[in-house]
Amino acid sequence: MKTKIGIICAVVDELAPFLPHIQNCTQTTKAMLTIHEGQINGVEVAALYCGVGKTNAALATQILIDSFGAGTIINSGTAGGICQNLNIFDTVICTESVHHDVHEGILTGFHPWLASVFFKTCDKLAIAAKQAVAVLELDNTTYYGRMVTGEKFIEDDGRADIISAYAPLSVDMETASIAHVCYVNAVPYIAVRTITDTAKDVGLNSFIVNCPAASEISKNIVLGILDTV
């Protein structure tokens, strides 16, 4: 029997593409979050949008694990492209994530006593993602690599420092927090995020305009992962 999959999105536009696919859907409210439970192509899922930011993401992840029996977590949605090669509607599939706004010693010298600051994606899920992408006929490019997370929407301020320190593909406000919670619970995770804004098309307005279409792309890849794992 396949493990129940927890699907976490940050905002309602990122979650919306999944809802028509959830069969026998029931809704439960906990900690001001609405959790949608059911099946997608025979796979048990519990899906929600957590709200923006690391605290909201961590709270939602722990709830999905403790209260809804999620044995795997998939983070789906959007991100800002920080690598110059990325264009709007390209997708980044996480191989590792990191908090760009937390001092390294806090993570390695205290709980959870990491060997490095990076939270690694589950190898099985990474393979499933590559298989899913190979089947899909995507109009844009899919990249595999590092995501960085922090409590700030990155436009120009701080971009150069993040690139210098971590050389990431994308930046967001939830992924590393979700990965952090999964790490301490020994629960596998992966993140699939499609680009809404770049250094060339920077700003919150670009995110707002491109979020629905980008979320649809991420959803299609996640559904492919569910068919594979």
Buried (B, 14 or more C-beta within 10 A) or exposed (E): EEBBBBBBBBBEBBBBBBEEBBEEBEEEEBEEBEBBBBBBEEBBBBBBBBBBBBEBBBBBBBBBBEEBEBBBBBBBBBBBBBBEEBEBBBBBBBBBBBBBBBEEEEBEEEEEEBEEBBBBBBEEBBEBBBBBBEEBEBEBEBBBBBBBBBBEBBBEEBBEEBBEEBEBBBBBBBBBBBBBBBBEBEBBBBBBBBBBBBBEBBEEEBBEBBBBBBBBBBBBBBBBBBBBB
